[in-house]
């Protein structure tokens, strides 16, 4: 085991170090270097940076060999292999942070400060927040990594710009700040997004909802209902909304509007627009712009401001397209209506929405902190903007309870398919049976 004094020396040389991992912590598999190896890596990187030769793996290996010759060092095959791995990651990527960026089980990566007592934290999709065995100790090293990530999109963390938000080329979202904005020192948060989006039936497999609820939502989307998915941070709102888009007809024209590209919709006719803060292009402007774009469906990543909410509701009242969709922050359906009302939306405006889906994330117990994600309410809005709960999750029984019967969606389905209320119940049952068949196949 590497002694703490040696860890300190390694950290001073490289700007980071790996400490002894503990149970229930996230331990990186990145090579753990000795002081001598750290000095070798540091000197090689300096030579590589100053070299006029073309920067690639071949020239990096050549410089390592030159430095070893000068120091009269002979590396074993395995040692050379992992040192080259460290050098390549340090020179061309983000050092040990690269390993975290590649792990699809992680949703957030967070550097909360410098020092051997400030481990990098990660949010694991099953285990929630976890400490890692990676510590960052040098502000310049951290700033260099942040700027290396943000450089391709024209962002830079510096004394003049001590706070940045950037959408990276891989779609990940980077937020970083330093003094004087960050009193506790340099920090960063990287939100990762999974490469593979969930399919609609995955929501049932993961127990986010049950098959009866999914078949109801399928009918609602096919019959042009507008839906707002609300919930707390990290509850999976975006993933759920993304999965439900599977039920949209392939030929429809979709306009997708986001501050950060989180949604991954695989349809043929889609236009993506993104907020550009530095040029003063705001989300509400983009939403209003869709009125001139003849969309079938409008999809907004997240409504945050009063202007966003009002612009979104305006598209609904304008009768544009076949439905509008968005995510929002609220803990239940009544709270979602109240929050929109507090943001300046009148109840009769809010009534233009058809459905509210509430999805929540919580820890299972004090002993087991694995996050649970479920749709806890599906609610309709009546013509006065009042909430009618159709499905509600019973926390004590750990099951969904059907509350009131649908009126608004039943009417939409009736208009779309030309069926009575009684026939709607049978159509719904048939949809559920078909989804079960698809599940088994």
Secondary structure, 3 states (H helix, E strand, C coil): CCCHHHHHHHHHHHCEEECCCCCCCECCCCCCCCHHHHHHHHHHHHHHHHCCCCCCHHHHHHHHHHHHHHCCCCCCHHHHHHHHHHHHHHHHCCCCHHHHHCCCCEEEEEECCCCCCCEEEEEECCCEEEEEEEEECCHHHHHHHHHHHHHHHCCCCCCCCCEEEEECCCCCEEEEECCCCCCCCCEEEEECCCCCCCCHHHHHHCCCCCHHHHHHHHHHHHCCCCEEEEECCCCCHHHHHHHHHHHCCCCCCEEEEECCCCCCCCCCCEEEEECEHHHCECHHHHHHHHHHCCCCEEEECCCCCHHHHHHHHHHHHCCCCCCEEEEEECCCHHHHHHHHHHCCCCHHHHCCCCEEEEEEEEECCCCCCCEEEEEEEEEEECCCCCEEEEEEEECCCCEEEECCCCCHHHHHHHHHHCCCHHHHHHHHHHHHHHHHHHHHC
